[in-house]
Amino acid sequence: MGEFPGSAWRGALGHALKRTACVTRLPQCRPCALYQSCVYPYFYDTPPPPTAQKMRRYETTPHPFILEPGTAGGCSYQLGFKLIGVANRQLAVFIHALSQAAQGPKGVAGNRLQLEAVEQETYPGSGHWRCIYRPQEALQALPQVVPLTPEAPGDLRIELLTPLRVKRDGRHVGPREFRFADLFGTLLRRISMLSFFHTDTPLETDFKGLMAQARAIEAVTALNWEDKLRYSSRQQVAMKLGGVIGHIEIRGQDLRPFWRYLWLGQWLHVGSGATMGLGQYRVEGASLPALHDAGCQA
């Protein structure tokens, strides 16, 4: 799969989803009369609703899916994925497109795969999985469940599992200048946009006040910059896609104002490239329950 399989999966899935969903076969989506209702642009070129009050100056909104490529084991391969909010209504289409991407003529980065099963976690973070689909059988998805937030710990460690790409003043933040507010501000915007465009309960909170508090938080960081190499078939060029990786520690400070967002962000990722698996993190504290990998896996 190469050193950055998330990019390969995202590209292959996009092509398969367009073949599956597109009925007009127009070369471009935006001039199409079905642009606002088609499944493909909803996932890959997510347009803001015409009446949207947020992000009106943006052409697209945050995409409602996340891919978490795993590692191969023998003859099998596990791919984790998450759908956000109302995107779960398209779960069957999404699974079909994943299957078509994997077993198509080019496969994923040249690897042709056959879908064996899709499992869904019975409760986010529990580590208990149930098979909800096998080829030639009916899909039996479990109800959506929002993770319950435990009590905020006194001390916190944020482990960055995949490179985190965030910007401050238009530039990517490197390891030396990284602050807690860089992570939290990006996360808060992401949760706000995802909830506004992909759920029935938009986030209402004191954004300005929270950011003022976040800038006052002092954290000890142990971070490095890690580059991932991806190949852009559209531009026909190999590109570096890097971010910070390592951990952030916060001790003896009041984390309650930020806590529910930090806990939820473990499922949502943060920063650019989240759909490809970047920006994944895990929070750790003495009083916190052990969190297992969450999301559907195929």
N, C-alpha and C positions, 0 to 999 in steps of 0.2 A: 504493500500500500504506500510505501515511501514514508518519509519522516513526518509528513503532515497529512494523514489519511482523511481528516475532516474535510479538507478542500476537495479531495477526489470524490468523497461521498456526496457532498453538497452539489457538485457539478453533475454527477451522474443522476442523482435524484431529480434535479431540476429538469434535465432533458426528458426523463421518463414521465415526470408529472405533466409536462407540457404536452407530450404525446398522448397521455391519458385524458387530460381535461379539455384540450383545445378542440373545438368543433368547427371553427371558421377557417383554420389553417392560414391565417394571415401571418406575414413575416414579423410584424410588430404588434405588441399587445395594446398599447395605449390608444391607437386609432379605432380599435375594435369596439363595437357596440356592447359587447359582453364584458368589457374591461372591469367594471365595478362588481360583477357578479361571478366571474370565473374563478375556479379554485386555484389555477396556476398563479395568476398575479396576486391573489390573496396571500399565498405563501412566499412568493419570490419577488414580487414587485408591488408589495402591499400598498395599495393606494389609500390615502386618507378619504374618509367619506366626504361628499361634497359639502355637507353642513358642519364639518368638524371645526371646533373652536380652538383646538390645539394643533400645532405643527402645520399650520396653514401655509407656511413658507417652505415646507419640505415637500419633495415629490413623492417620497415613500415613508411608511411608518415602520417601526420595528417588526421584524418577521416573527410569527407566532410559533416557531419551532426551534429546537436545539438538537444537534447531533452530538453524540459522545462516542466516537469510535473506540472500540476495545482492541484487544490483541488476539491474534490467531492462536488456537490451541489444537494441535494435530490437524484434523480435517475440518474443524469448526471455527466459526468466527462470530463474535458477539458485537452487535451494534446497539448502543443505547440511544434512545431518543425521547424527547418530551414535546408535547403539544400544549399550548397555553390557551386557556379559556375556551371560547367558542370554536377554536380550531379543532377541538376534539370531535366536533360534529363531522369532520372530514377524516376521521381516523381510518375508516375502511379504504378511502381513496389513497391516503398517505401510505398505508401498508402495501397496497397494490403497486403504487409507484416505486416503493423501495424494492419490492420483489422484481419488478421489471428492470429496474436499474442494475440490480445485482446479476441477473441472469441474461442480460442483453448481449448482443454481439461483442461489444467492447468491455462489458462488465464494469467493474470499478477499478480504475487504474490498471486495466488488463486482467483483473482477477474475476473470473466468472463464478458466481455463487448461486446456490439454490436455497430459497427460504424454507426452513424446517418448522419454525414455530415462533409465535410472539407471546411473550410473557409480560404481565403487568404486576407491579408491586401492589399488594393489598392495601398498604398504607404507606405514604411517603416516608422513606428512611427506615422502614421496618426490616428490610432485607428478606421479607416473605413474598414469594412470587407465585402467581397463578397463570397457567397457560390460558390465553383467551382466543388463540387462533392457530389453526394448522391449515395448510393448503387443502382445498376441497371440503372444508368444514365451515360452519357459520361463525362469524365473529361474535364473541360474548364479552364485551368490554365491561369492566367494573365501573361503578359510579366514580365521578371525580371527587377528590378529597383535598381540601386545603390543609397543608401541614400545620399542626398546632404549635404555637411558640412556647418553649419552656421558659422558666424564669431566667432573667439575665444573670450571667455569672459576674463575679467580682473582677476576675482577671480573664483575659481573652487572648487566644492565639488564632490568627487567621492564616491558614495554610493555602497558598496559591498553587493549585495543582497543574494548571496550564497557563501559558503566558497571558498576562493581563495587559491590555492596551487601552490606556486612558489618556486624554489630552487635557492640558491646561494652557489657556491663552493660545490655542491653536497648535500646540506642539505636544508630541508624545512625552509623557513624564517618565524619566529614567529612574534607576534604582536609588541614586543619591538624593534626589530632590523629592522623592515620593512621600506623600503625607496621607494620613487617614482620610482627610477630607477629599482627596482625589478619588479614592475608591468609593466613599460613601456618596459623594455628589453624583457620580456616574451611575451608581446603583439606584439612587432615588429617582433620577430622571428615567431610567429604564423601567422601573416598576410603575411609575406614573404613566408612561406612554403605553406599556403593555396592558395595564388595567383599563385605560381609557379606550383603546382601540379594540381590545380582544376579550373584554369581560363586560358584565352588566353592572359592575360596581367600581366606577372610577375612584382613584385615590384622592382623598381630600385631607390635606395636612398643611402645616405651616412650613412650607419649603424654605423660606428665607430664614426663619428662626432656627430650623434644624441645621442649615448649612453654617450659620454663625456658631452654633454649638460644636459642630463637627470640626471647624477650623481651630477650636480651642483644645481639642483632644491631642495629647502627646503620645506618640507611639514609638516603639523601638523596632526598626526594620532590619531584616537580613535578606536583601534582595539582590538578584543578578538579572542581567538582560539576556534573554534567550531568543534566538532567531529560529523561525520555522520556514522551510522552503516550500513554496507552492508553485504549481504551474498553471498559468492562465491560458486556457485554450482560446479565449476570445482575443487576447492580446498576443498570443503565441510567444510567451516569454516566461522565464522562471523569475519568481519574485520572492523577496524575503518578507516575512510577516512575523515581527517579533514583539515581545513585551516583557514585563518584569515577572519574575518567578521567585519563590522563596516563602518567607513568612513575616507577619506583622504581629507584634505583641503589645497589648494595652493592659496596664496594671493599675489598680487602685483608683479608677475613675468611673464616673456614673455613665454606664452604657445604655441605660433604659430608654432614652429617647430614640436611639438608633437600632435597638435590638431586634424588633420584629422585622425590620427591613433586612438586616444582616442575616437573620436566620432564613428568611424566605429566599434570599439571593443565592443560597447554596443550590437551589434547583434551577434558578433562572440564568446563572452566569452573569457576567458584567463586562462592559467594555466592547470594543469592536471585535468582530469575528466570533461572536457568541454562537451563532448558528452552526459554525464549524467546530465548536468545542472549546474555543479559547475563553479565557476569563472564568474558568471553573475554580471555585475555592471551597474550603471547608472550615467551619469554626470549631474550635476546641476549647474546653474549659473544664475545670474539676467537677462542676455540678451538672454538666451537660450529658444527655444520653448519647450513646454511640450511634453515629449516623451511617447507614449503609448507602451504597450507590442507589439512586432513585431514578425512576422513569421506566418506560416500556423498553424492552430489549427484544431484538429480533435475531 
